[in-house]
Amino acid sequence: KESLAYIRGEINKQEAISKTKQRTRQLAKRQRTWFRSFSDAVWLSA
């Protein structure tokens, strides 16, 4: 999404990078929340 906005000239490179990082963190948070619903999950350090 951010890549296309950058290519189209809608946002600059730094803004594209910043938004990509932010959206990645938001996705990771949603995934952690979803995984908590599995009470019998075994967590491994990576």
CHARMM-style PDB file with segment names, atoms N, HN, CA, C and O in Angstrom:
ATOM      1  N   LYS     1       0.823  -1.186   0.000  1.00  0.00      PROA
ATOM      2  CA  LYS     1       0.000   0.000   0.000  1.00  0.00      PROA
ATOM      3  C   LYS     1       0.872   1.256   0.000  1.00  0.00      PROA
ATOM      4  O   LYS     1       0.679   2.160  -0.813  1.00  0.00      PROA
ATOM      5  N   GLU     2       1.826   1.296   0.916  1.00  0.00      PROA
ATOM      6  HN  GLU     2       1.983   0.562   1.577  1.00  0.00      PROA
ATOM      7  CA  GLU     2       2.711   2.449   1.002  1.00  0.00      PROA
ATOM      8  C   GLU     2       3.635   2.520  -0.210  1.00  0.00      PROA
ATOM      9  O   GLU     2       3.965   3.606  -0.686  1.00  0.00      PROA
ATOM     10  N   SER     3       4.046   1.366  -0.700  1.00  0.00      PROA
ATOM     11  HN  SER     3       3.778   0.483  -0.313  1.00  0.00      PROA
ATOM     12  CA  SER     3       4.926   1.336  -1.874  1.00  0.00      PROA
ATOM     13  C   SER     3       4.235   1.959  -3.080  1.00  0.00      PROA
ATOM     14  O   SER     3       4.841   2.738  -3.817  1.00  0.00      PROA
ATOM     15  N   LEU     4       2.982   1.618  -3.278  1.00  0.00      PROA
ATOM     16  HN  LEU     4       2.489   0.986  -2.680  1.00  0.00      PROA
ATOM     17  CA  LEU     4       2.242   2.178  -4.408  1.00  0.00      PROA
ATOM     18  C   LEU     4       2.052   3.682  -4.250  1.00  0.00      PROA
ATOM     19  O   LEU     4       2.158   4.431  -5.221  1.00  0.00      PROA
ATOM     20  N   ALA     5       1.773   4.118  -3.038  1.00  0.00      PROA
ATOM     21  HN  ALA     5       1.686   3.510  -2.249  1.00  0.00      PROA
ATOM     22  CA  ALA     5       1.615   5.556  -2.799  1.00  0.00      PROA
ATOM     23  C   ALA     5       2.918   6.285  -3.106  1.00  0.00      PROA
ATOM     24  O   ALA     5       2.900   7.385  -3.658  1.00  0.00      PROA
ATOM     25  N   TYR     6       4.045   5.679  -2.752  1.00  0.00      PROA
ATOM     26  HN  TYR     6       4.059   4.786  -2.303  1.00  0.00      PROA
ATOM     27  CA  TYR     6       5.349   6.276  -3.048  1.00  0.00      PROA
ATOM     28  C   TYR     6       5.596   6.318  -4.559  1.00  0.00      PROA
ATOM     29  O   TYR     6       6.027   7.340  -5.092  1.00  0.00      PROA
ATOM     30  N   ILE     7       5.326   5.220  -5.236  1.00  0.00      PROA
ATOM     31  HN  ILE     7       4.977   4.389  -4.802  1.00  0.00      PROA
ATOM     32  CA  ILE     7       5.537   5.149  -6.683  1.00  0.00      PROA
ATOM     33  C   ILE     7       4.663   6.174  -7.409  1.00  0.00      PROA
ATOM     34  O   ILE     7       5.090   6.785  -8.389  1.00  0.00      PROA
ATOM     35  N   ARG     8       3.446   6.353  -6.921  1.00  0.00      PROA
ATOM     36  HN  ARG     8       3.099   5.857  -6.125  1.00  0.00      PROA
ATOM     37  CA  ARG     8       2.528   7.322  -7.538  1.00  0.00      PROA
ATOM     38  C   ARG     8       2.892   8.772  -7.197  1.00  0.00      PROA
ATOM     39  O   ARG     8       2.329   9.712  -7.757  1.00  0.00      PROA
ATOM     40  N   GLY     9       3.838   8.933  -6.276  1.00  0.00      PROA
ATOM     41  HN  GLY     9       4.296   8.169  -5.822  1.00  0.00      PROA
ATOM     42  CA  GLY     9       4.244  10.279  -5.887  1.00  0.00      PROA
ATOM     43  C   GLY     9       3.339  10.915  -4.850  1.00  0.00      PROA
ATOM     44  O   GLY     9       3.397  12.124  -4.629  1.00  0.00      PROA
ATOM     45  N   GLU    10       2.498  10.103  -4.209  1.00  0.00      PROA
ATOM     46  HN  GLU    10       2.451   9.120  -4.389  1.00  0.00      PROA
ATOM     47  CA  GLU    10       1.559  10.622  -3.216  1.00  0.00      PROA
ATOM     48  C   GLU    10       2.241  10.901  -1.883  1.00  0.00      PROA
ATOM     49  O   GLU    10       1.818  11.787  -1.141  1.00  0.00      PROA
ATOM     50  N   ILE    11       3.295  10.148  -1.576  1.00  0.00      PROA
ATOM     51  HN  ILE    11       3.638   9.428  -2.179  1.00  0.00      PROA
ATOM     52  CA  ILE    11       4.076  10.352  -0.356  1.00  0.00      PROA
ATOM     53  C   ILE    11       5.555  10.244  -0.708  1.00  0.00      PROA
ATOM     54  O   ILE    11       5.921   9.667  -1.732  1.00  0.00      PROA
ATOM     55  N   ASN    12       6.403  10.808   0.159  1.00  0.00      PROA
ATOM     56  HN  ASN    12       6.105  11.276   0.991  1.00  0.00      PROA
ATOM     57  CA  ASN    12       7.839  10.724  -0.109  1.00  0.00      PROA
ATOM     58  C   ASN    12       8.411   9.429   0.466  1.00  0.00      PROA
ATOM     59  O   ASN    12       7.714   8.690   1.161  1.00  0.00      PROA
ATOM     60  N   LYS    13       9.672   9.162   0.175  1.00  0.00      PROA
ATOM     61  HN  LYS    13      10.238   9.763  -0.389  1.00  0.00      PROA
ATOM     62  CA  LYS    13      10.307   7.900   0.569  1.00  0.00      PROA
ATOM     63  C   LYS    13      10.313   7.725   2.084  1.00  0.00      PROA
ATOM     64  O   LYS    13       9.989   6.648   2.584  1.00  0.00      PROA
ATOM     65  N   GLN    14      10.681   8.781   2.820  1.00  0.00      PROA
ATOM     66  HN  GLN    14      10.944   9.656   2.413  1.00  0.00      PROA
ATOM     67  CA  GLN    14      10.752   8.673   4.279  1.00  0.00      PROA
ATOM     68  C   GLN    14       9.380   8.376   4.877  1.00  0.00      PROA
ATOM     69  O   GLN    14       9.266   7.585   5.814  1.00  0.00      PROA
ATOM     70  N   GLU    15       8.350   9.002   4.342  1.00  0.00      PROA
ATOM     71  HN  GLU    15       8.443   9.644   3.581  1.00  0.00      PROA
ATOM     72  CA  GLU    15       7.001   8.755   4.833  1.00  0.00      PROA
ATOM     73  C   GLU    15       6.569   7.320   4.528  1.00  0.00      PROA
ATOM     74  O   GLU    15       5.909   6.686   5.352  1.00  0.00      PROA
ATOM     75  N   ALA    16       6.931   6.809   3.369  1.00  0.00      PROA
ATOM     76  HN  ALA    16       7.467   7.324   2.700  1.00  0.00      PROA
ATOM     77  CA  ALA    16       6.605   5.427   3.007  1.00  0.00      PROA
ATOM     78  C   ALA    16       7.272   4.449   3.967  1.00  0.00      PROA
ATOM     79  O   ALA    16       6.655   3.479   4.407  1.00  0.00      PROA
ATOM     80  N   ILE    17       8.536   4.710   4.288  1.00  0.00      PROA
ATOM     81  HN  ILE    17       9.038   5.498   3.930  1.00  0.00      PROA
ATOM     82  CA  ILE    17       9.261   3.846   5.223  1.00  0.00      PROA
ATOM     83  C   ILE    17       8.617   3.904   6.598  1.00  0.00      PROA
ATOM     84  O   ILE    17       8.393   2.872   7.231  1.00  0.00      PROA
ATOM     85  N   SER    18       8.323   5.109   7.057  1.00  0.00      PROA
ATOM     86  HN  SER    18       8.505   5.947   6.543  1.00  0.00      PROA
ATOM     87  CA  SER    18       7.722   5.293   8.375  1.00  0.00      PROA
ATOM     88  C   SER    18       6.367   4.595   8.474  1.00  0.00      PROA
ATOM     89  O   SER    18       6.092   3.908   9.458  1.00  0.00      PROA
ATOM     90  N   LYS    19       5.531   4.767   7.469  1.00  0.00      PROA
ATOM     91  HN  LYS    19       5.754   5.324   6.670  1.00  0.00      PROA
ATOM     92  CA  LYS    19       4.207   4.136   7.480  1.00  0.00      PROA
ATOM     93  C   LYS    19       4.311   2.617   7.405  1.00  0.00      PROA
ATOM     94  O   LYS    19       3.531   1.909   8.042  1.00  0.00      PROA
ATOM     95  N   THR    20       5.265   2.114   6.634  1.00  0.00      PROA
ATOM     96  HN  THR    20       5.899   2.689   6.117  1.00  0.00      PROA
ATOM     97  CA  THR    20       5.461   0.665   6.534  1.00  0.00      PROA
ATOM     98  C   THR    20       5.845   0.088   7.891  1.00  0.00      PROA
ATOM     99  O   THR    20       5.316  -0.943   8.304  1.00  0.00      PROA
ATOM    100  N   LYS    21       6.765   0.752   8.582  1.00  0.00      PROA
ATOM    101  HN  LYS    21       7.195   1.590   8.246  1.00  0.00      PROA
ATOM    102  CA  LYS    21       7.173   0.291   9.912  1.00  0.00      PROA
ATOM    103  C   LYS    21       5.996   0.313  10.877  1.00  0.00      PROA
ATOM    104  O   LYS    21       5.798  -0.632  11.641  1.00  0.00      PROA
ATOM    105  N   GLN    22       5.217   1.388  10.845  1.00  0.00      PROA
ATOM    106  HN  GLN    22       5.378   2.155  10.225  1.00  0.00      PROA
ATOM    107  CA  GLN    22       4.075   1.514  11.743  1.00  0.00      PROA
ATOM    108  C   GLN    22       3.041   0.423  11.476  1.00  0.00      PROA
ATOM    109  O   GLN    22       2.546  -0.208  12.410  1.00  0.00      PROA
ATOM    110  N   ARG    23       2.716   0.200  10.208  1.00  0.00      PROA
ATOM    111  HN  ARG    23       3.117   0.713   9.449  1.00  0.00      PROA
ATOM    112  CA  ARG    23       1.722  -0.820   9.871  1.00  0.00      PROA
ATOM    113  C   ARG    23       2.226  -2.228  10.199  1.00  0.00      PROA
ATOM    114  O   ARG    23       1.434  -3.104  10.544  1.00  0.00      PROA
ATOM    115  N   THR    24       3.536  -2.446  10.092  1.00  0.00      PROA
ATOM    116  HN  THR    24       4.179  -1.734   9.812  1.00  0.00      PROA
ATOM    117  CA  THR    24       4.111  -3.741  10.456  1.00  0.00      PROA
ATOM    118  C   THR    24       3.962  -3.982  11.952  1.00  0.00      PROA
ATOM    119  O   THR    24       3.603  -5.081  12.374  1.00  0.00      PROA
ATOM    120  N   ARG    25       4.240  -2.952  12.758  1.00  0.00      PROA
ATOM    121  HN  ARG    25       4.532  -2.059  12.415  1.00  0.00      PROA
ATOM    122  CA  ARG    25       4.062  -3.082  14.211  1.00  0.00      PROA
ATOM    123  C   ARG    25       2.607  -3.339  14.565  1.00  0.00      PROA
ATOM    124  O   ARG    25       2.318  -4.156  15.440  1.00  0.00      PROA
ATOM    125  N   GLN    26       1.687  -2.652  13.897  1.00  0.00      PROA
ATOM    126  HN  GLN    26       1.922  -1.989  13.186  1.00  0.00      PROA
ATOM    127  CA  GLN    26       0.263  -2.853  14.153  1.00  0.00      PROA
ATOM    128  C   GLN    26      -0.164  -4.278  13.812  1.00  0.00      PROA
ATOM    129  O   GLN    26      -0.943  -4.886  14.546  1.00  0.00      PROA
ATOM    130  N   LEU    27       0.341  -4.807  12.708  1.00  0.00      PROA
ATOM    131  HN  LEU    27       0.974  -4.313  12.112  1.00  0.00      PROA
ATOM    132  CA  LEU    27       0.025  -6.184  12.320  1.00  0.00      PROA
ATOM    133  C   LEU    27       0.557  -7.166  13.360  1.00  0.00      PROA
ATOM    134  O   LEU    27      -0.139  -8.104  13.747  1.00  0.00      PROA
ATOM    135  N   ALA    28       1.790  -6.949  13.811  1.00  0.00      PROA
ATOM    136  HN  ALA    28       2.356  -6.187  13.496  1.00  0.00      PROA
ATOM    137  CA  ALA    28       2.376  -7.843  14.812  1.00  0.00      PROA
ATOM    138  C   ALA    28       1.541  -7.828  16.091  1.00  0.00      PROA
ATOM    139  O   ALA    28       1.341  -8.871  16.713  1.00  0.00      PROA
ATOM    140  N   LYS    29       1.056  -6.659  16.483  1.00  0.00      PROA
ATOM    141  HN  LYS    29       1.218  -5.811  15.978  1.00  0.00      PROA
ATOM    142  CA  LYS    29       0.231  -6.560  17.689  1.00  0.00      PROA
ATOM    143  C   LYS    29      -1.082  -7.323  17.505  1.00  0.00      PROA
ATOM    144  O   LYS    29      -1.519  -8.030  18.413  1.00  0.00      PROA
ATOM    145  N   ARG    30      -1.710  -7.184  16.335  1.00  0.00      PROA
ATOM    146  HN  ARG    30      -1.354  -6.609  15.598  1.00  0.00      PROA
ATOM    147  CA  ARG    30      -2.947  -7.929  16.072  1.00  0.00      PROA
ATOM    148  C   ARG    30      -2.696  -9.433  16.090  1.00  0.00      PROA
ATOM    149  O   ARG    30      -3.526 -10.197  16.584  1.00  0.00      PROA
ATOM    150  N   GLN    31      -1.555  -9.860  15.553  1.00  0.00      PROA
ATOM    151  HN  GLN    31      -0.881  -9.240  15.152  1.00  0.00      PROA
ATOM    152  CA  GLN    31      -1.226 -11.284  15.550  1.00  0.00      PROA
ATOM    153  C   GLN    31      -1.016 -11.802  16.966  1.00  0.00      PROA
ATOM    154  O   GLN    31      -1.494 -12.884  17.306  1.00  0.00      PROA
ATOM    155  N   ARG    32      -0.298 -11.033  17.803  1.00  0.00      PROA
ATOM    156  HN  ARG    32       0.091 -10.154  17.526  1.00  0.00      PROA
ATOM    157  CA  ARG    32      -0.089 -11.450  19.196  1.00  0.00      PROA
ATOM    158  C   ARG    32      -1.427 -11.589  19.916  1.00  0.00      PROA
ATOM    159  O   ARG    32      -1.642 -12.547  20.657  1.00  0.00      PROA
ATOM    160  N   THR    33      -2.321 -10.631  19.694  1.00  0.00      PROA
ATOM    161  HN  THR    33      -2.146  -9.853  19.092  1.00  0.00      PROA
ATOM    162  CA  THR    33      -3.643 -10.683  20.320  1.00  0.00      PROA
ATOM    163  C   THR    33      -4.393 -11.932  19.871  1.00  0.00      PROA
ATOM    164  O   THR    33      -5.008 -12.619  20.687  1.00  0.00      PROA
ATOM    165  N   TRP    34      -4.341 -12.224  18.581  1.00  0.00      PROA
ATOM    166  HN  TRP    34      -3.841 -11.666  17.918  1.00  0.00      PROA
ATOM    167  CA  TRP    34      -5.034 -13.391  18.046  1.00  0.00      PROA
ATOM    168  C   TRP    34      -4.446 -14.680  18.608  1.00  0.00      PROA
ATOM    169  O   TRP    34      -5.190 -15.589  18.975  1.00  0.00      PROA
ATOM    170  N   PHE    35      -3.105 -14.769  18.680  1.00  0.00      PROA
ATOM    171  HN  PHE    35      -2.501 -14.031  18.381  1.00  0.00      PROA
ATOM    172  CA  PHE    35      -2.461 -15.982  19.175  1.00  0.00      PROA
ATOM    173  C   PHE    35      -2.774 -16.243  20.643  1.00  0.00      PROA
ATOM    174  O   PHE    35      -2.758 -17.393  21.080  1.00  0.00      PROA
ATOM    175  N   ARG    36      -3.058 -15.192  21.409  1.00  0.00      PROA
ATOM    176  HN  ARG    36      -3.071 -14.258  21.053  1.00  0.00      PROA
ATOM    177  CA  ARG    36      -3.396 -15.393  22.823  1.00  0.00      PROA
ATOM    178  C   ARG    36      -4.665 -16.218  22.995  1.00  0.00      PROA
ATOM    179  O   ARG    36      -4.894 -16.781  24.065  1.00  0.00      PROA
ATOM    180  N   SER    37      -5.488 -16.295  21.959  1.00  0.00      PROA
ATOM    181  HN  SER    37      -5.301 -15.837  21.089  1.00  0.00      PROA
ATOM    182  CA  SER    37      -6.723 -17.070  22.054  1.00  0.00      PROA
ATOM    183  C   SER    37      -6.454 -18.577  22.073  1.00  0.00      PROA
ATOM    184  O   SER    37      -7.359 -19.363  22.353  1.00  0.00      PROA
ATOM    185  N   PHE    38      -5.225 -18.982  21.779  1.00  0.00      PROA
ATOM    186  HN  PHE    38      -4.490 -18.344  21.551  1.00  0.00      PROA
ATOM    187  CA  PHE    38      -4.853 -20.393  21.802  1.00  0.00      PROA
ATOM    188  C   PHE    38      -4.171 -20.703  23.132  1.00  0.00      PROA
ATOM    189  O   PHE    38      -2.952 -20.593  23.258  1.00  0.00      PROA
ATOM    190  N   SER    39      -4.965 -21.088  24.111  1.00  0.00      PROA
ATOM    191  HN  SER    39      -5.956 -21.177  24.009  1.00  0.00      PROA
ATOM    192  CA  SER    39      -4.429 -21.300  25.457  1.00  0.00      PROA
ATOM    193  C   SER    39      -3.469 -22.487  25.537  1.00  0.00      PROA
ATOM    194  O   SER    39      -2.621 -22.521  26.428  1.00  0.00      PROA
ATOM    195  N   ASP    40      -3.581 -23.452  24.638  1.00  0.00      PROA
ATOM    196  HN  ASP    40      -4.270 -23.424  23.915  1.00  0.00      PROA
ATOM    197  CA  ASP    40      -2.712 -24.626  24.693  1.00  0.00      PROA
ATOM    198  C   ASP    40      -1.489 -24.499  23.782  1.00  0.00      PROA
ATOM    199  O   ASP    40      -0.787 -25.483  23.550  1.00  0.00      PROA
ATOM    200  N   ALA    41      -1.233 -23.311  23.272  1.00  0.00      PROA
ATOM    201  HN  ALA    41      -1.803 -22.511  23.461  1.00  0.00      PROA
ATOM    202  CA  ALA    41      -0.085 -23.096  22.384  1.00  0.00      PROA
ATOM    203  C   ALA    41       1.222 -23.200  23.165  1.00  0.00      PROA
ATOM    204  O   ALA    41       1.296 -22.807  24.329  1.00  0.00      PROA
ATOM    205  N   VAL    42       2.235 -23.726  22.518  1.00  0.00      PROA
ATOM    206  HN  VAL    42       2.175 -24.045  21.572  1.00  0.00      PROA
ATOM    207  CA  VAL    42       3.570 -23.817  23.106  1.00  0.00      PROA
ATOM    208  C   VAL    42       4.432 -22.760  22.430  1.00  0.00      PROA
ATOM    209  O   VAL    42       4.623 -22.794  21.214  1.00  0.00      PROA
ATOM    210  N   TRP    43       4.956 -21.818  23.218  1.00  0.00      PROA
ATOM    211  HN  TRP    43       4.801 -21.790  24.205  1.00  0.00      PROA
ATOM    212  CA  TRP    43       5.750 -20.714  22.677  1.00  0.00      PROA
ATOM    213  C   TRP    43       7.226 -21.066  22.681  1.00  0.00      PROA
ATOM    214  O   TRP    43       7.742 -21.590  23.669  1.00  0.00      PROA
ATOM    215  N   LEU    44       7.895 -20.785  21.599  1.00  0.00      PROA
ATOM    216  HN  LEU    44       7.476 -20.359  20.797  1.00  0.00      PROA
ATOM    217  CA  LEU    44       9.322 -21.054  21.459  1.00  0.00      PROA
ATOM    218  C   LEU    44      10.070 -19.745  21.283  1.00  0.00      PROA
ATOM    219  O   LEU    44       9.575 -18.821  20.638  1.00  0.00      PROA
ATOM    220  N   SER    45      11.262 -19.668  21.857  1.00  0.00      PROA
ATOM    221  HN  SER    45      11.664 -20.418  22.381  1.00  0.00      PROA
ATOM    222  CA  SER    45      12.099 -18.489  21.648  1.00  0.00      PROA
ATOM    223  C   SER    45      12.754 -18.599  20.279  1.00  0.00      PROA
ATOM    224  O   SER    45      13.210 -19.669  19.876  1.00  0.00      PROA
ATOM    225  N   ALA    46      12.793 -17.504  19.591  1.00  0.00      PROA
ATOM    226  HN  ALA    46      12.422 -16.635  19.919  1.00  0.00      PROA
ATOM    227  CA  ALA    46      13.405 -17.518  18.257  1.00  0.00      PROA
ATOM    228  C   ALA    46      14.453 -16.443  18.145  1.00  0.00      PROA
ATOM    229  OT1 ALA    46      15.079 -16.299  17.095  1.00  0.00      PROA
TER     230      ALA     46
END
